[in-house]
């Protein structure tokens, strides 16, 4: 009995010492009868590189990305960047979800370089995510960076965890939104933004 307990105590330490490549190799052994065939020989290496790419957002600072492209501009109308493609990984099943983000804000003395808004989406998308949190994080980062009059973010996505497993609904999509300031408090501003998003989706 004591020997069995000692073995169990050692297992976490052995797993912690394993490299990602070794862990992926072990997974292949458990799911495939012939993990040594040509097509799988370098799969652990490829999986390690793929996961490093798909989760590289953990190594990036969204605040710094925005701070590198802030400009003083006398402009107080809506700024919208539509149809920003994103790809992320569902943290529940480790399957992809992907779609488009639509981002708007009304400046309060500062604007953000347009390309940085697309990069901001990627920083948060390239992490293990749920769409609801991803939407909120993009809005909060813009709010914290420039303190605008308001921010609106809408994300539309398809989730492979719903399409290729479980309920297997191929035509389903998920829409989430996050609104702050005038986008939350003023119906006219919110409706203008949502109308422009709908026009984009209908193209």
C-alpha positions as CSV (number, residue, x, y, z in Angstrom):
1,X,0.0,0.0,0.0
2,X,2.8,2.4,0.9
3,X,4.6,1.7,-2.3
4,X,1.4,2.5,-4.3
5,X,1.0,5.8,-2.4
6,X,4.6,6.7,-3.2
7,X,4.1,6.0,-6.8
8,X,1.1,8.3,-6.9
9,X,3.0,11.0,-5.1
10,X,5.8,10.8,-7.8
11,X,3.5,11.1,-10.8
12,X,2.8,14.8,-10.6
13,X,6.5,15.5,-10.3
14,X,7.3,13.4,-13.4
15,X,4.6,15.1,-15.4
16,X,5.8,18.5,-14.4
17,X,9.3,17.6,-15.6
18,X,8.1,16.5,-19.0
19,X,8.4,18.8,-22.0
20,X,5.3,19.8,-24.0
21,X,6.7,17.6,-26.8
22,X,6.9,14.6,-24.5
23,X,3.4,15.2,-23.3
24,X,2.1,15.3,-26.9
25,X,4.0,12.2,-27.8
26,X,2.3,10.4,-24.8
27,X,-1.1,11.6,-26.0
28,X,-0.5,10.1,-29.4
29,X,0.5,6.8,-27.9
30,X,-2.8,6.7,-26.0
31,X,-5.0,7.6,-29.0
32,X,-3.3,6.0,-32.0
33,X,-2.3,2.4,-32.4
34,X,0.8,3.3,-34.5
35,X,2.3,6.6,-33.3
36,X,5.6,5.7,-34.9
37,X,4.4,5.9,-38.5
38,X,5.8,8.5,-40.8
39,X,2.9,10.9,-40.5
40,X,3.1,11.1,-36.7
41,X,6.8,11.0,-36.1
42,X,7.2,14.8,-36.0
43,X,3.7,15.5,-34.8
44,X,4.7,16.2,-31.2
45,X,7.2,18.8,-32.5
46,X,4.5,20.4,-34.7
47,X,2.0,20.4,-31.9
48,X,4.4,22.1,-29.6
49,X,5.0,24.9,-32.2
50,X,1.3,25.2,-33.1
51,X,0.3,25.6,-29.4
52,X,3.0,28.2,-28.8
53,X,1.7,30.2,-31.7
54,X,-2.0,29.8,-30.8
55,X,-1.3,30.9,-27.2
56,X,1.3,33.6,-27.8
57,X,-1.0,36.2,-26.5
58,X,0.0,35.3,-23.0
59,X,3.4,36.7,-23.7
60,X,2.1,40.1,-25.1
61,X,1.1,43.2,-23.2
62,X,-2.1,44.7,-24.7
63,X,-1.6,48.0,-22.8
64,X,1.9,48.5,-24.3
65,X,0.6,47.8,-27.8
66,X,-1.9,50.5,-27.4
67,X,0.4,53.0,-25.7
68,X,2.8,52.7,-28.7
69,X,0.2,54.2,-31.0
70,X,-1.8,56.9,-29.1
71,X,-2.3,60.3,-30.8
72,X,-3.7,63.6,-29.7
73,X,-6.5,64.5,-32.2
74,X,-9.3,67.0,-32.0
75,X,-12.1,64.5,-33.0
76,X,-15.2,63.6,-31.1
77,X,-17.2,61.4,-33.5
78,X,-17.4,57.6,-33.7
79,X,-14.4,55.6,-34.8
80,X,-15.2,52.1,-36.1
81,X,-13.0,49.2,-37.2
82,X,-15.2,46.5,-38.6
83,X,-14.6,42.9,-39.7
84,X,-11.5,42.2,-37.8
85,X,-10.9,38.5,-38.2
86,X,-9.9,36.5,-35.2
87,X,-9.1,32.9,-34.3
88,X,-9.1,31.6,-30.7
89,X,-9.2,28.4,-28.7
90,X,-12.1,27.5,-26.5
91,X,-10.8,26.9,-23.0
92,X,-13.5,24.3,-22.3
93,X,-12.7,21.8,-25.1
94,X,-9.5,23.2,-26.6
95,X,-11.2,23.5,-30.0
96,X,-11.1,26.6,-32.2
97,X,-13.6,29.3,-32.5
98,X,-13.3,32.1,-35.1
99,X,-15.1,35.0,-36.5
100,X,-15.1,38.8,-36.7
101,X,-14.8,41.6,-34.3
102,X,-16.4,45.1,-34.7
103,X,-14.9,47.8,-32.5
104,X,-16.0,51.4,-32.0
105,X,-15.2,54.2,-29.6
106,X,-15.8,57.9,-29.3
107,X,-12.5,59.7,-28.5
108,X,-11.9,62.1,-25.6
109,X,-8.8,63.8,-26.9
110,X,-6.8,60.7,-28.0
111,X,-7.2,58.2,-30.8
112,X,-5.6,54.8,-31.3
113,X,-3.7,53.8,-34.5
114,X,-6.1,51.6,-36.5
115,X,-3.8,48.7,-36.9
116,X,-3.3,48.5,-33.2
117,X,-7.0,47.7,-32.6
118,X,-6.6,44.7,-34.8
119,X,-3.5,43.7,-32.9
120,X,-5.3,44.1,-29.7
121,X,-7.9,41.6,-30.7
122,X,-5.2,39.1,-31.6
123,X,-3.5,39.5,-28.3
124,X,-6.6,38.4,-26.4
125,X,-7.7,35.9,-29.0
126,X,-4.4,34.0,-28.9
127,X,-5.1,32.7,-25.4
128,X,-7.4,30.0,-24.1
129,X,-10.7,31.9,-24.1
130,X,-14.4,32.1,-23.9
131,X,-16.0,34.6,-26.3
132,X,-17.8,36.5,-23.6
133,X,-14.5,37.3,-21.8
134,X,-12.7,38.0,-25.0
135,X,-15.3,40.7,-25.9
136,X,-15.0,42.3,-22.5
137,X,-11.2,42.3,-22.5
138,X,-11.0,44.1,-25.8
139,X,-13.4,46.8,-24.6
140,X,-11.7,47.2,-21.2
141,X,-8.2,47.6,-22.8
142,X,-9.4,50.5,-25.0
143,X,-11.2,52.0,-22.0
144,X,-8.1,51.9,-19.9
145,X,-5.8,53.1,-22.6
146,X,-7.5,56.3,-23.7
147,X,-10.5,56.9,-21.4
148,X,-12.9,57.6,-24.3
149,X,-16.4,58.8,-24.1
150,X,-17.4,55.2,-24.7
151,X,-16.5,51.9,-26.3
152,X,-18.5,49.3,-28.1
153,X,-17.4,45.8,-29.1
154,X,-19.4,43.2,-30.9
155,X,-18.0,39.7,-31.8
156,X,-19.6,37.1,-34.0
157,X,-18.1,33.7,-34.0
158,X,-18.5,30.0,-34.9
159,X,-17.4,27.4,-32.4
160,X,-16.1,24.1,-33.5
161,X,-17.1,22.7,-30.1
162,X,-20.7,23.1,-31.2
163,X,-20.1,22.2,-34.9
164,X,-18.0,19.1,-34.9
165,X,-19.0,17.6,-31.5
166,X,-21.8,17.7,-29.0
167,X,-25.0,19.1,-30.7
168,X,-23.2,19.4,-34.1
169,X,-25.0,22.4,-35.3
170,X,-23.2,23.6,-38.4
171,X,-25.0,26.9,-39.0
172,X,-24.9,28.2,-35.4
173,X,-23.1,31.4,-34.5
174,X,-22.6,33.3,-31.3
175,X,-22.8,37.0,-30.9
176,X,-21.5,38.9,-27.9
177,X,-21.2,42.6,-27.0
178,X,-19.6,44.9,-24.5
179,X,-20.6,48.5,-24.2
180,X,-19.2,51.3,-22.0
181,X,-19.9,55.0,-21.5
182,X,-22.1,56.5,-24.2
183,X,-22.6,53.2,-26.0
184,X,-24.2,51.8,-22.9
185,X,-26.0,54.9,-21.7
186,X,-27.2,56.5,-24.9
187,X,-29.5,54.5,-27.1
188,X,-28.9,56.6,-30.2
189,X,-25.2,56.0,-30.1
190,X,-25.6,52.3,-29.4
191,X,-28.1,52.0,-32.3
192,X,-25.9,53.8,-34.7
193,X,-23.0,51.4,-33.9
194,X,-25.2,48.3,-34.1
195,X,-26.8,49.4,-37.4
196,X,-23.3,49.8,-38.9
197,X,-22.4,46.3,-37.6
198,X,-25.5,44.8,-39.1
199,X,-24.8,46.4,-42.5
200,X,-21.3,44.9,-42.4
201,X,-22.7,41.4,-41.6
202,X,-25.2,41.6,-44.5
203,X,-22.7,42.4,-47.2
